[in-house]
Amino acid sequence: MPIEATYDLLCDPPRPVEVLFEIAARRILTTWLETRDVVATEDDLRLAAQFLHRSGLSLEPISSSEVRLVSQRGESTILTREAAILAAVRSLAAVESPRPTRSIARAA
């Protein structure tokens, strides 16, 4: 049986947005769920590259449909633009820590 719950935003406010890719990721995932297709625009790829750069990864364009993902150690792999964006989304999910259960209050 589901329990309705709300977060106590005064005691545990949401984490502030640090990079624009966080906002784009929501739109990308919503579109993916609605259409079952990941769309990789130039702007999305640029935002993903900026986000991945903070983690020590760089995206280098190879062609109109592929990029090279390079680590600080020089290891690289070739991905489609869509796969690179999803790699950034997965990295974003790893950055966000789950909210502690103590911050959830039962609705009255």
N, CA, C and O of each residue as an XYZ file, in Angstrom:
432
protein
N       0.840     -1.168      0.000
C       0.000      0.000      0.000
C       0.894      1.243      0.000
O       1.688      1.426      0.922
N       0.775      2.109     -1.031
C       1.622      3.292     -1.094
C       1.282      4.301      0.002
O       0.128      4.453      0.405
N       2.307      4.970      0.458
C       2.144      6.004      1.470
C       2.478      7.343      0.823
O       3.549      7.503      0.238
N       1.575      8.288      0.925
C       1.860      9.613      0.404
C       2.906     10.269      1.300
O       2.811     10.205      2.526
N       3.891     10.892      0.688
C       4.953     11.536      1.455
C       5.390     12.805      0.743
O       5.249     12.934     -0.473
N       5.910     13.719      1.502
C       6.476     14.945      0.960
C       7.836     15.174      1.590
O       8.098     14.714      2.702
N       8.686     15.872      0.893
C       9.987     16.233      1.448
C       9.834     17.478      2.308
O       9.058     18.374      1.976
N      10.554     17.536      3.385
C      10.583     18.722      4.231
C      11.620     19.662      3.627
O      12.812     19.555      3.913
N      11.152     20.585      2.790
C      12.049     21.468      2.059
C      12.728     22.500      2.946
O      13.757     23.057      2.562
N      12.173     22.766      4.121
C      12.804     23.733      5.015
C      13.998     23.131      5.737
O      15.020     23.794      5.913
N      13.874     21.883      6.155
C      14.969     21.224      6.877
C      15.983     20.595      5.932
O      17.157     20.460      6.278
N      15.536     20.211      4.746
C      16.417     19.533      3.794
C      16.148     20.084      2.388
O      15.511     19.414      1.575
N      16.629     21.299      2.097
C      16.346     21.903      0.791
C      17.041     21.136     -0.332
O      18.067     20.494     -0.103
N      16.492     21.199     -1.537
C      17.129     20.516     -2.664
C      18.498     21.121     -2.961
O      18.765     22.289     -2.678
N      19.332     20.301     -3.530
C      20.676     20.742     -3.915
C      20.553     21.752     -5.060
O      19.771     21.533     -5.985
N      21.304     22.845     -5.017
C      21.211     23.824     -6.112
C      21.767     23.246     -7.417
O      22.665     22.403     -7.401
N      21.227     23.706     -8.534
C      21.713     23.291     -9.845
C      23.110     23.858    -10.030
O      23.333     25.056     -9.853
N      24.046     22.991    -10.386
C      25.436     23.425    -10.539
C      25.831     23.604    -11.999
O      26.652     24.464    -12.319
N      25.261     22.810    -12.872
C      25.573     22.908    -14.299
C      24.287     22.820    -15.102
O      23.325     22.177    -14.683
N      24.275     23.472    -16.261
C      23.064     23.496    -17.087
C      22.668     22.114    -17.589
O      21.501     21.883    -17.906
N      23.629     21.191    -17.665
C      23.297     19.851    -18.146
C      22.277     19.174    -17.240
O      21.518     18.321    -17.700
N      22.246     19.533    -15.973
C      21.263     18.953    -15.056
C      19.840     19.254    -15.527
O      18.955     18.405    -15.421
N      19.628     20.439    -16.038
C      18.304     20.819    -16.533
C      18.034     20.133    -17.868
O      16.934     19.636    -18.106
N      19.040     20.109    -18.732
C      18.884     19.469    -20.042
C      18.629     17.973    -19.891
O      17.876     17.393    -20.674
N      19.249     17.343    -18.894
C      19.098     15.903    -18.707
C      17.635     15.527    -18.475
O      17.167     14.501    -18.970
N      16.933     16.340    -17.738
C      15.512     16.058    -17.498
C      14.731     16.074    -18.807
O      13.906     15.195    -19.055
N      14.993     17.072    -19.638
C      14.314     17.165    -20.927
C      14.697     15.998    -21.834
O      13.842     15.428    -22.513
N      15.976     15.647    -21.845
C      16.454     14.532    -22.671
C      15.770     13.235    -22.258
O      15.299     12.482    -23.110
N      15.714     12.971    -20.950
C      15.107     11.734    -20.470
C      13.599     11.719    -20.687
O      13.033     10.673    -21.005
N      12.942     12.861    -20.520
C      11.502     12.935    -20.768
C      11.209     12.623    -22.232
O      10.293     11.861    -22.539
N      11.990     13.215    -23.136
C      11.820     12.948    -24.566
C      12.072     11.478    -24.873
O      11.351     10.873    -25.666
N      13.092     10.908    -24.249
C      13.419      9.498    -24.463
C      12.261      8.599    -24.024
O      11.902      7.657    -24.730
N      11.686      8.887    -22.873
C      10.578      8.074    -22.386
C       9.337      8.212    -23.261
O       8.604      7.244    -23.463
N       9.104      9.421    -23.782
C       7.918      9.647    -24.602
C       8.060      9.086    -26.010
O       7.093      8.574    -26.573
N       9.258      9.179    -26.583
C       9.451      8.800    -27.985
C      10.236      7.509    -28.184
O      10.283      6.964    -29.287
N      10.854      7.021    -27.102
C      11.741      5.847    -27.162
C      12.926      6.088    -28.081
O      13.459      5.159    -28.689
N      13.333      7.359    -28.174
C      14.457      7.729    -29.020
C      15.254      8.829    -28.324
O      14.676      9.814    -27.864
N      16.559      8.672    -28.243
C      17.417      9.706    -27.661
C      17.818     10.657    -28.770
O      18.377     10.241    -29.785
N      17.535     11.917    -28.577
C      17.877     12.946    -29.556
C      19.103     13.684    -29.045
O      19.121     14.167    -27.913
N      20.130     13.769    -29.889
C      21.381     14.416    -29.492
C      21.579     15.685    -30.316
O      22.132     15.644    -31.415
N      21.123     16.803    -29.774
C      21.329     18.069    -30.468
C      22.742     18.573    -30.192
O      23.414     18.103    -29.274
N      23.177     19.523    -30.987
C      24.504     20.123    -30.780
C      24.597     20.767    -29.394
O      25.618     20.652    -28.716
N      23.526     21.442    -28.982
C      23.522     22.083    -27.662
C      23.590     21.047    -26.540
O      24.322     21.231    -25.567
N      22.831     19.965    -26.673
C      22.878     18.909    -25.656
C      24.274     18.307    -25.563
O      24.774     18.050    -24.467
N      24.900     18.084    -26.714
C      26.245     17.514    -26.727
C      27.249     18.476    -26.095
O      28.155     18.051    -25.378
N      27.089     19.764    -26.358
C      27.975     20.765    -25.761
C      27.813     20.788    -24.244
O      28.804     20.837    -23.516
N      26.568     20.753    -23.762
C      26.322     20.746    -22.322
C      26.851     19.468    -21.673
O      27.404     19.505    -20.574
N      26.678     18.334    -22.363
C      27.199     17.064    -21.846
C      28.722     17.108    -21.770
O      29.312     16.624    -20.805
N      29.354     17.684    -22.781
C      30.823     17.788    -22.791
C      31.305     18.662    -21.642
O      32.296     18.333    -20.989
N      30.618     19.770    -21.387
C      30.998     20.641    -20.261
C      30.855     19.904    -18.942
O      31.710     20.027    -18.066
N      29.780     19.138    -18.793
C      29.570     18.394    -17.555
C      30.629     17.309    -17.385
O      31.196     17.165    -16.301
N      30.901     16.550    -18.432
C      31.887     15.477    -18.346
C      33.288     16.020    -18.091
O      34.104     15.365    -17.442
N      33.564     17.210    -18.598
C      34.873     17.828    -18.384
C      35.150     18.023    -16.890
O      36.291     17.908    -16.443
N      34.105     18.317    -16.131
C      34.262     18.476    -14.676
C      34.691     17.171    -14.012
O      35.284     17.186    -12.933
N      34.391     16.039    -14.659
C      34.760     14.726    -14.123
C      36.070     14.209    -14.702
O      36.460     13.068    -14.452
N      36.743     15.047    -15.473
C      38.019     14.637    -16.052
C      37.898     13.907    -17.373
O      38.844     13.251    -17.809
N      36.753     14.011    -18.010
C      36.547     13.376    -19.307
C      36.340     14.440    -20.367
O      35.778     15.501    -20.092
N      36.792     14.158    -21.572
C      36.563     15.116    -22.652
C      35.908     14.412    -23.829
O      36.121     13.222    -24.061
N      35.113     15.165    -24.560
C      34.469     14.670    -25.770
C      35.113     15.350    -26.967
O      35.191     16.577    -27.026
N      35.571     14.555    -27.910
C      36.174     15.085    -29.130
C      35.325     14.636    -30.317
O      35.112     13.438    -30.501
N      34.843     15.571    -31.120
C      34.037     15.168    -32.279
C      34.889     14.409    -33.298
O      36.021     14.795    -33.590
N      34.330     13.335    -33.827
C      35.012     12.562    -34.867
C      34.303     12.760    -36.201
O      34.934     13.013    -37.227
N      32.993     12.643    -36.164
C      32.176     12.833    -37.360
C      30.869     13.479    -36.930
O      30.715     13.887    -35.779
N      29.938     13.566    -37.855
C      28.655     14.179    -37.506
C      27.837     13.285    -36.581
O      26.863     13.746    -35.985
N      28.219     12.011    -36.451
C      27.439     11.110    -35.606
C      28.237     10.456    -34.481
O      27.660      9.751    -33.654
N      29.556     10.676    -34.433
C      30.379     10.019    -33.419
C      31.311     10.997    -32.710
O      31.723     12.018    -33.261
N      31.625     10.642    -31.462
C      32.576     11.408    -30.662
C      33.524     10.426    -29.978
O      33.219      9.243    -29.828
N      34.667     10.942    -29.572
C      35.613     10.149    -28.797
C      35.564     10.646    -27.359
O      35.727     11.840    -27.107
N      35.340      9.740    -26.421
C      35.340     10.041    -24.994
C      36.732      9.690    -24.473
O      37.162      8.540    -24.569
N      37.437     10.686    -23.918
C      38.823     10.501    -23.491
C      38.940     10.803    -22.006
O      38.461     11.833    -21.530
N      39.591      9.883    -21.269
C      39.808     10.079    -19.834
C      41.100     10.867    -19.613
O      41.870     11.083    -20.548
N      41.328     11.291    -18.374
C      42.552     12.011    -18.033
C      43.780     11.146    -18.251
O      44.866     11.661    -18.519
N      43.617      9.836    -18.139
C      44.738      8.905    -18.341
C      45.011      8.639    -19.807
O      45.959      7.928    -20.139
N      44.195      9.200    -20.694
C      44.394      9.013    -22.120
C      43.631      7.846    -22.718
O      43.704      7.608    -23.924
N      42.901      7.116    -21.888
C      42.079      6.029    -22.409
C      40.902      6.627    -23.164
O      40.344      7.643    -22.750
N      40.529      6.003    -24.260
C      39.433      6.570    -25.040
C      38.545      5.480    -25.615
O      38.937      4.320    -25.740
N      37.344      5.895    -25.957
C      36.391      5.024    -26.630
C      35.565      5.879    -27.575
O      35.355      7.067    -27.331
N      35.108      5.279    -28.636
C      34.293      5.993    -29.617
C      32.832      5.648    -29.366
O      32.458      4.482    -29.240
N      32.017      6.698    -29.296
C      30.592      6.550    -29.013
C      29.780      7.342    -30.032
O      30.279      8.280    -30.654
N      28.527      6.946    -30.189
C      27.623      7.814    -30.939
C      27.350      9.044    -30.074
O      27.588      9.029    -28.867
N      26.859     10.083    -30.688
C      26.527     11.296    -29.920
C      25.472     10.980    -28.865
O      25.536     11.489    -27.746
N      24.508     10.145    -29.221
C      23.450      9.777    -28.282
C      24.008      8.999    -27.096
O      23.617      9.240    -25.954
N      24.922      8.065    -27.362
C      25.534      7.286    -26.281
C      26.368      8.182    -25.370
O      26.417      7.957    -24.161
N      27.017      9.184    -25.930
C      27.802     10.117    -25.117
C      26.901     10.916    -24.186
O      27.248     11.153    -23.029
N      25.754     11.326    -24.688
C      24.814     12.066    -23.852
C      24.289     11.171    -22.733
O      24.163     11.619    -21.593
N      23.982      9.915    -23.043
C      23.520      9.001    -22.000
C      24.622      8.699    -20.987
O      24.331      8.490    -19.809
N      25.876      8.674    -21.424
C      26.992      8.497    -20.484
C      27.043      9.666    -19.514
O      27.310      9.479    -18.327
N      26.788     10.873    -20.015
C      26.763     12.054    -19.150
C      25.590     11.983    -18.175
O      25.726     12.362    -17.012
N      24.434     11.497    -18.648
C      23.272     11.355    -17.766
C      23.580     10.352    -16.656
O      23.240     10.585    -15.496
N      24.227      9.231    -17.010
C      24.595      8.240    -15.991
C      25.582      8.838    -14.992
O      25.489      8.574    -13.793
N      26.517      9.635    -15.477
C      27.475     10.291    -14.569
C      26.772     11.267    -13.653
O      27.128     11.394    -12.482
N      25.771     11.960    -14.182
C      24.997     12.892    -13.373
C      24.252     12.147    -12.275
O      24.199     12.612    -11.137
N      23.682     11.010    -12.603
C      22.968     10.218    -11.598
C      23.907      9.748    -10.501
O      23.501      9.640     -9.344
N      25.155      9.468    -10.848
C      26.132      9.024     -9.848
C      26.540     10.169     -8.929
O      26.885      9.939     -7.770
N      26.504     11.398     -9.432
C      26.880     12.566     -8.635
C      25.833     12.857     -7.579
O      26.158     13.198     -6.441
N      24.575     12.719     -7.964
C      23.490     13.035     -7.035
C      23.352     11.921     -6.013
O      23.160     10.758     -6.369
N      23.450     12.276     -4.764
C      23.282     11.269     -3.712
C      21.807     11.157     -3.369
O      21.070     12.139     -3.456
N      21.377      9.974     -2.982
C      19.965      9.823     -2.613
C      19.634     10.626     -1.363
O      20.459     10.770     -0.461
N      18.438     11.133     -1.330
C      18.000     11.899     -0.168
C      17.802     10.944      0.998
O      17.253      9.858      0.813
N      18.231     11.318      2.180
C      18.060     10.433      3.328
C      16.572     10.254      3.661
O      15.764     11.164      3.474
N      16.237      9.071      4.153
C      14.836      8.780      4.448
C      14.293      9.637      5.578
O      13.082      9.840      5.659
N      15.157     10.149      6.457
C      14.681     10.960      7.561
C      14.076     12.275      7.080
O      13.346     12.929      7.825
N      14.374     12.673      5.829
C      13.847     13.942      5.332
C      12.428     13.803      4.763
O      11.820     14.792      4.352
N      11.913     12.585      4.742
C      10.569     12.378      4.220
C       9.583     12.398      5.396
O       9.737     11.666      6.374
N       8.586     13.245      5.270
C       7.557     13.339      6.303
C       6.257     12.807      5.740
O       5.892     13.111      4.605
N       5.563     12.018      6.526
C       4.263     11.512      6.077
C       3.254     12.638      5.993
O       3.203     13.531      6.839
N       2.458     12.565      4.949
C       1.423     13.578      4.787
C       0.346     13.375      5.856
O       0.004     12.244      6.202
N      -0.166     14.460      6.359
C      -1.187     14.377      7.405
C      -2.551     14.085      6.828
O      -3.527     13.982      7.572
